[in-house]
Amino acid sequence: MKVVCSKQDLLNAVNIVSKAVPANTTMSLLECILMQAGNGEIKLTANDMELGIETVIGGMIEIAGMIAIDAKMLQESVRKLPDGDITIESDDNDHVMITCGTLQFGINGKNGDEFTFLPKVERKDSIQISTFTLRDIIRQTIFSIGNNDTNKVMGGVDIIIKNDQLRVTTLDGHRVSIRKVQLKSIYSEQEIIIPGKALNEISKILPSESEKDVDIYFSDAHVIFEYDKTTVVSRLIEGNYISVDRMMSSDYETKIRVNKKRMFECIDRSMLFSKEGNKKPIVLDVKDGKLKLHVASSLGSYDEEVDIEKQGKDIVIGFNPRFVLDALKVIDEEEIDMYFVNPRSPLYMKDENERYVYMILPINLS
């Protein structure tokens, strides 16, 4: 194989597919990126058996072929090259020469025939969503995925499509995050569970300011994301997701409206005194038009008062401050509504149309 391409195009492609290279594996070939040259395109692929990514770059193909190259070596080598065109050439012994001007790297590659290619998935059911919206959805839900090796479903993201509505749900046993989006078309109803890791890696490689569409295809065992010249394939998680609808309630005894930025700053300050594994709750004392926040721990104490708009009863309730802070980080509105039933029932943060809903279980103060 022998190809010539620009450094920047190659580096961008390597950075994208590297998201599917496993950090720890006993299979050395999975630590590689497969480079294929043929049919007028240069394709790079990485695959950890659960998540696979491939992307295509332009360039000149002098000799068609393929070679597997250690991902870290390839990434660091290309990054350290000067700007300009790069020549990558492999021989019959799987030795790779990377040349840029007078600089040359020699890397021992592996036979590309032994690489595990991305699975062939029938593209039958699909939806379309902008890259900007998809990034936003992931950002606003990914933080509350459970970290439970014994329950894969808890480590997944529940996707429900119904008519022109997309609902994304994550939970970890202490909180629930829901984000709803109106789609451009009407689709048949379906539900899938995508590994949280896959969506997290996808959010890192999606263009941050692009309004281009992502095509998302579903099969019985896989989901495919396609945009520009990049394809991401992930296995789906088998099983049934926890029915969050039974947890949700529209009833409340107390509702407050508070400035998001002000509330965020208060919770953030309170974290100075909650560095014991977040075991010390932040106490919210709602009374009249004031919200008093209090934390007491072996490190000291924190007290602050915030102006609010209040409807309903007074209430004193405690929460893990990290959980409240995580939700506040991803809410974009200037003012937020917080709903309470009693000191032993969840807090709900949501907008009027319930485009987002964050449910957080309280900590018993007695």
N, C-alpha and C positions, 0 to 999 in steps of 0.2 A: 504494500500500500504506500502511496505517496500523494500527499495533498498539500495545498498552500492556502492559508486563510489568514485573516487579520487577527492580531493578538486579542483585541477587545471582544470580537465576536466569539472567539474560542473561550476566553476567560468567562464571559457571561454564560455560555452554554455549560461549561464545567461547573460553575457555581450553582446553576439550576439543578443539574442531574445529581450533583453530590448530595443533595437532600435525601436521596434514596440509598445512599451508601451506609450500611450499618456501622455503628461505633464499635461494637464488639461482635466478632463472629469467628467461628473456627474454620469457615470456608473462605480461603484466601481469594478466590475468584469474585466473591461478593464485595470485596474491598476495591474492586476495579471498576473502571468506566470503559465500556465498549465503544470503540470508534469504528464506524463503518463508512466506507466511501464507495458510492456506486449509484447508478440511475440518476446522475446529475446532482446528488446531494450528499452532504457530510452529516451523518447522524451520530449523536452521542446518547448512550443509554446506561442507566444504573438501575439495579434491581435487588432489593433485600428479601424477596419472596413474598413480602406483604405489601410493599409499596414499590412501584416502578415508575421511572420518569425517563422520557426520551425527548430530545429537542434537535432541531435541524438548523444548521448554519450554512451560509454560502461560502464559496471558495472554488479553487481550481483543483480538479482531480486529474492527476497525471497517471496514477496506477490505482485501479479499484482494488478493494480488499478490506480486511478488518483486523483489529488488534485490540486486546484488553490491556489497559494500563492502570497501575495502581493509582487510585483516585487522589490520594494526598500528594504523591509525587508529581502527578500531572498538574494538579491545582497549583502547587507551590512553584513548580518549574515555569509554568506559563505566567504566573503572577510576577515572577522576578525577571522576565524577559523585557527588553526595551520595546517601546511601541513600534508597530510596523507589521509587515507580513511574516508569518511563521511557516516553515516547512516541516511537516511531520512525515517521517519515512520509517517503515518497518521492513525487516528482511525475513528470510525463511526460518531463521532461528528465533523469531519473535523479539528481536532487539530493536528498540525504537530510538531514532535520532530526531531530536527537536532542534531546529536551527533557526536563528534570527540574526541576520548580518554575520558578524564574525564569531558570535556566541553559539555554542553547541552543547546540548545535554544528551547524554546517552542513558536510556532507561531500559531495564529488562522487563519486557512485556509478557503476556500469556496468550496462548492460542485462543482466538475469538470463537472458534467452533464450540468450545466447551462452556461458553457463557450461557446463562439462563435468560432467554429472551422474555420480553413482556408477553403475557398470555393473550391469545387471540380471543377477543370478546365481541360477541354479536351486538351491534349498535341498534337496538330496537326501540327502547323507550328513552326519551331525552327531554330535557328542559333547557332553556336559555336564560342566562342571567349575566349582568354586567360584572366585570372584574372588580370594579369599585364596590358594588353591593355585596359580592361574595366575600371580599376581604372584611367588610364591615360586619357581616353576619358572624364570621369566625371570631373576629376580635371581641364581639359582644357576648359570646357564649363559651368560648374555649376554656376560660379560666376556671369554670366550675365542673370540669370533668373529674370523675373519680379516679383515684390511683389505687386500684385494687386488682392485683394479679390473679386472684381467684375468681373474679367476676368480670369477664371481658365486656359484657354489656355495659357495665358502669363506666368503662373506659371509652365508650363510644358516643357518637353524636347521633341523636335520633332525628331523621328527616322525614317529615310527612308532607306529601303533596296532595292537595285536594282542590279541584277546579283551578282557580287562578291564585291559590294561596300556597305559600311555602312556609312551614313551621319547623324551626330548628330548636332542639331541646338538649340541654346537658344537665347532669346532676351528680352529686357526690355523697349523698346521704345527709348533708347538712344544709344544702341549698339547691335551688333549681333556677336555671336561666332559660328563658324562652324568647325567641326573636321571630317575628312574623313579617313576611314580605309579600307584596302583591306581584305576581308574575305578569308577563306581557301577554300570555295566552292561557287558554284553559287546557288542563291536562287530566288524564285519568288518575284516579286515586291510587296512591301507593305509599309504602313506608319502608325505609331501609335504615340500617345502623352502620355508620362509617366510623372506622377507628379514629380516635381523637388525634393520634400522632399524624395520620395522613392529612387531615385538614390543617393541622398546625404547620406542617411542612409546605402545603399548598399556599397558605397565606403568606409565607416568606418569599415565594417566587412569583406571585402575581404582581403585575405592574401596579404601582401604588396610586397612580392618577389616571389610569386608563378607563375609558368608558366602553372599551371593546367588550364583546360578549364572550362568555365562556359557555361552551356546549357541554352539558353533563349527561352522560349516558348511563343507564342502569341495566344490569343483568341479574340473574339469580345469585351470583357469587361475587360480582365485581361492580365497581363504579369507575367511570372514565371521565376525566376533565380534559377538554381540549380548547386551547386558545393559541392564537398566532401559530407558531410552529412547534408548540410544546404539547406533549400528551402525558398525563399522569393517570396511572392505573392503580387502584387500591382494592384489596380484598374487602368484602363486607363482613360484618360480625353476625354470626348466626344467633338466633334467639329472639325473645320478645322483650321489648323495652318496658320499663316500669310505667304504668299508666299515671301520668302526672295530672291528668284532668281531675282525678279523684282527690288530689291534694289541694287543688285550687279552690278558692272561695272568693266570692264577690261581697260577702258580708263583712262589715267592720263596725267597731264601736268608736274608733278614733281615726281621724284623718288629719295629717298635717301637710302643709306645703312649705318648702324651705329652699333657699338658694343653694344650688348644687355646689358651686365653688366654695361657698362658706362652709357647708357641711363637710365637704371633702377635706378642707384645711383643718377643721376641728378633729375629725377622725384621724387624720395623718399625725397631728400633734399628739393625740392620745396614745399612739403606738409607741411613743418613747417609754411608756410605762407598762407596756404589754409584751415585753421581750422574753417571756417565760414560756415559749411554745404557744403563745396566744391563749393561754388558759385563763387569764384574767379578763373578764368581760368589760365592755364599755356599757355603762348604765345610762339609758335615756329616760329622763324624767320630764314628761310632757304635762305642763300645767298652764292654763290660760293661754297667753300668746307667747310663751317662752318654752324653749327646749334646753334643759340643763343636761350637760354631758359630764360623766364622772368615771374615773378609773382610779382604783387603789391597789397597789401591789407592793412587793418588798423593795421596789426601786423608788417608790414615792407615790405621789398622787397627782391627778390632773382634774381640773374643773373648768368648765367654760359654759357660757350661756349664749343662745342663738335666738333671734327673733323668728317667729313662725306664724303662719295662718293655721288656725286649729278649728276642727269641727268635731263635736262629740265629747267623750269623757276624758278625764285625766288618766294617765297611765305611767307606770314605772316598769321598765323592761330592759333586759340585758342581752347583748350579742357579742359574738366574736368580732372584734373590730376589723380584722382582716377581711372577713366576708363582706361587711358593709362597704369597706374601702374598695374592694375589687369591683363591686357593682357600680359604685359611684364613678369609678375611672372610665367606664365605657358608656355611661349615659351622656348624651350630647346636649340635652336640654338645659337651659339656665335655671329653671325651677323644676323641682321634682315633688311628686306626691308619694307619701308614705302612709300605708294603711295598717292599722293594728286592731286585733279583736280583744285579746286579753294577754296578760304577762306570760302565758304558757302556749300561745299560738303564734304562728309565723308572722313575720313582717313581709309585706308586699310593697315593692316599688314598681310602679307601672304608669304608663301614660293613659290618656282617656280612651284611645282606640286599642289599647293593649298590643301595640306593635312590639313592645318589649315588656316582659314581666320578670322580676327577680324576687324569688321567695327565699327567705332566710329563717331558719329555725332559731328560737331564742335559747338563752342559757338560763337555767334555773338559778335565781338569786337567793333562795331561801337556804 
